[in-house]
């Protein structure tokens, strides 16, 4: 296991290095740079910049070198000093920009993930065990609707009913009067009152997808010969379901960690904009529009690290859950 972890750690480092290079190149592909975007912004405001000003800004932000030099300066600061660089647009370190939002984003992500699992698991199992029942048809219909309706449309529907029924627009994770207050029971209740909306909106598609996956996997396992043989030997249905088919049906919960975590971490960018959520998604969108390459690149690298680590966690959990994977690894 130690050799396996060491080999995976080496592959993870090489993968992240390759991702960083690709990300930096892609972010730098649009014509111009941050100074170009800044110059256009000042022109709209009627405050033109001279060529000397533009050159001074490029030197100030380290944009006077070629793309390879800029990438090398950025990646070496990250690897050797843990410095994500300066955000051009915010004029402060990238860590200070994304740090305050990272806690809220992680909180929403983890809660949404566990709530999605808690909802999808019993519905998927019931839908498979009671195939062709009214409950199965209802779960299947709702699941297809959840996959078909975009999250931003669900967010807009929530806003519409909130304005119609309560006369207020749901936004952020706290009410204005509680945002700067110290933590107490009132602020916690206010947070919970705001938190359920992004949880429902962001987690809808995930719940619907997991229900479909669990239902189909469990149905496939229930038709296998070993299940028929166990039933013939008189194994009780509940015990049979828990010991064999259900364990295999759990695989999607763990195998999807690698791609579910980064999606939840950045959130739906459009949903974040609509609900004014303090997540990384809106910051990433603004950084890409402003060509703030260090801020955008750092956020994408954070997501890449989460993806790679999540994939490793998925592999380890699947090896623990499914003996076939462990035996295959030993061979």
Buried (B, 14 or more C-beta within 10 A) or exposed (E): EEEEEEEBEEEBEEBBEEBBEEBBEEBBEEEEBBBBBBBEEEEEEEEEBEEEBBBBBBEEBBBBEEBEEBBEBBBEBBEEEEBBBBBBBBEEBBBEBBEEBBEBBBBBBEBBBEBBBEBBBEBBBBBBBEBEEEBBEEBBEBBEEBBEBBBBBBBBEBBEEBEEEEEEBBBBBBBEEBEEEEEEEEBEEBBEBBBEBBBBBBBBBBBBBBBBBBBBBBBEBBEEEEBEEBEEEEBEEEEBBEEBBBBBBBBBBBBBBBBBBBBBBBBBBBBBBBBEBBBBBBBBBBBBEBBBBBBBBBBBBBBBBBBBBBBBBBBBBBBEBBEEBEEEEEE
